[in-house]
Amino acid sequence: MSSQLNRRDWLRASGLLTAGFGLSRFTSAEAATPTAPLVSGFTNEFAFADDPFDKMPKLRARLFANENPLGISANAKAALIKATEVSNRYAWTEFGQLKTMIAADDMVKPENIMLSPGSSDVLMAAADYFAKGEGTILTSAMTYDDLLQRATKFGAKVEALPMTKDYKYDLAAIKARLTASAGRPDVKLVYIVNPNNPTGTILPTAELEAFCREVAPKVPVFIDEAYIDFYEPADRPKLGKLVAEGLNVILARTFSKIHGFAGLRLGYAIAQPDMLKTLHAYTNAEFAVSITTLMAGIASYKDTDWQNHCRAENAKARDYTTKTLTDMGYEVIPTHANFMLFPIRMKTKTFEGQMFAQGIGIQTRDFNGQPYCRVSIGTMDEMAIFVDGFKKVVG
Ligand SMILES: Cc1ncc(COP(=O)(O)O)c(C=O)c1O
């Protein structure tokens, strides 16, 4: 599905794994059709061995992977170093410590939580499990497609419904598709990303909750909340309560974003204990989380000052970039995450190549014939480099 985003494919497609700038995996052809088949046009294989890493471009602004440009908190760093003293031992009670803290915040029990080395592991496990015996995964066009790509590899079909005009998941359309006269016994899973990647849009919490209450008794609902930490704490959806109510909702979260753990690898799922047990059979999950990452994760989770700081810095750089682009006449989709998407007026390949040539890493894609740029929100300095480079490219 060419409208969707997969980090590994993109790295390859954008040239970071191939040392070429030209190739973009995004074309618009399938995006317009509601039942677009999942055809990326790129292989999902990850042949690191063949990739000339030494030829990767040096970036002045690394704005292609939605990472935290500020790093990890000082407390997390101290905990990480201290944990080296016990890194000869398997982690033991530490899993419980982190799960207990998360459970308290999400109004679930620790047995509703499974830790993992990044949320990708949860996504992959779900893809493997729900693809079993074939069937369909319902989702939206223009979303993150790691889970979807993987599921198709193992026989699942993906039905990506058109977004609403304001680039959101069309929950009513998904519901209608599920409840169409004969029902849809082939649908095994509904996959939602909120805030969505690459659009940065969010769904109204009450609407999402109502959707889950109606749909989850029939079909499991997987909500990828990778960017949830960019909500202001007071507005943050608390969908853990749906799990506490016994609904078949699976939440996937990551420390890769606001906590800055993309390289350290830590994530988790919140779901029914039986579902976690099932998913655990498809992944090494908790056992694959190192004691160093775990101890750093516990420290980072407690460090709300750092999280608030990262959120505030992200908002500052977001507002600056949005205003600059808007003043230049570009229509930036209002974002609730650490990246933004906007339509551009030149070919994706040309644009991406010219940005990369200036040491600025971004992503591009075509959607319904319209080229777009997705830029991660970096530091203010990086965003100034982005804006300057952008002006040079668009004239
Ligand atoms: C929507 C979404 N889900 C999941 C992930 C996977 O993150 P990680 O495996 O680093 O936790 C990403 C990464 O960018 C993402 O954008």
The ligand as an SDF file (V2000), in Angstrom:
LIG
                    3D

 16 16  0  0  0  0  0  0  0  0999 V2000
    2.9810    4.7420   14.6130 C   0  0  0  0  0  0  0  0  0  0  0  0
    4.2020    4.0160   15.0540 C   0  0  0  0  0  0  0  0  0  0  0  0
    4.0680    2.8480   15.7040 N   0  0  0  0  0  0  0  0  0  0  0  0
    5.1150    2.1500   16.1320 C   0  0  0  0  0  0  0  0  0  0  0  0
    6.4010    2.5960   15.9040 C   0  0  0  0  0  0  0  0  0  0  0  0
    7.5250    1.7360   16.3510 C   0  0  0  0  0  0  0  0  0  0  0  0
    8.2930    2.3180   17.3310 O   0  0  0  0  0  0  0  0  0  0  0  0
    9.3110    1.5120   18.2360 P   0  0  0  0  0  0  0  0  0  0  0  0
    9.4610    0.1420   17.6990 O   0  0  0  0  0  0  0  0  0  0  0  0
   10.5720    2.2890   18.1930 O   0  0  0  0  0  0  0  0  0  0  0  0
    8.7040    1.4900   19.6000 O   0  0  0  0  0  0  0  0  0  0  0  0
    6.6110    3.8060   15.2330 C   0  0  0  0  0  0  0  0  0  0  0  0
    7.9580    4.2920   14.9740 C   0  0  0  0  0  0  0  0  0  0  0  0
    8.2290    5.3140   14.4220 O   0  0  0  0  0  0  0  0  0  0  0  0
    5.4740    4.5310   14.7910 C   0  0  0  0  0  0  0  0  0  0  0  0
    5.5900    5.6790   14.1220 O   0  0  0  0  0  0  0  0  0  0  0  0
  1  2  1  0
  2  3  1  0
  2 15  2  0
  3  4  2  0
  4  5  1  0
  5  6  1  0
  5 12  2  0
  6  7  1  0
  7  8  1  0
  8  9  2  0
  8 10  1  0
  8 11  1  0
 12 13  1  0
 12 15  1  0
 13 14  2  0
 15 16  1  0
M  END
$$$$
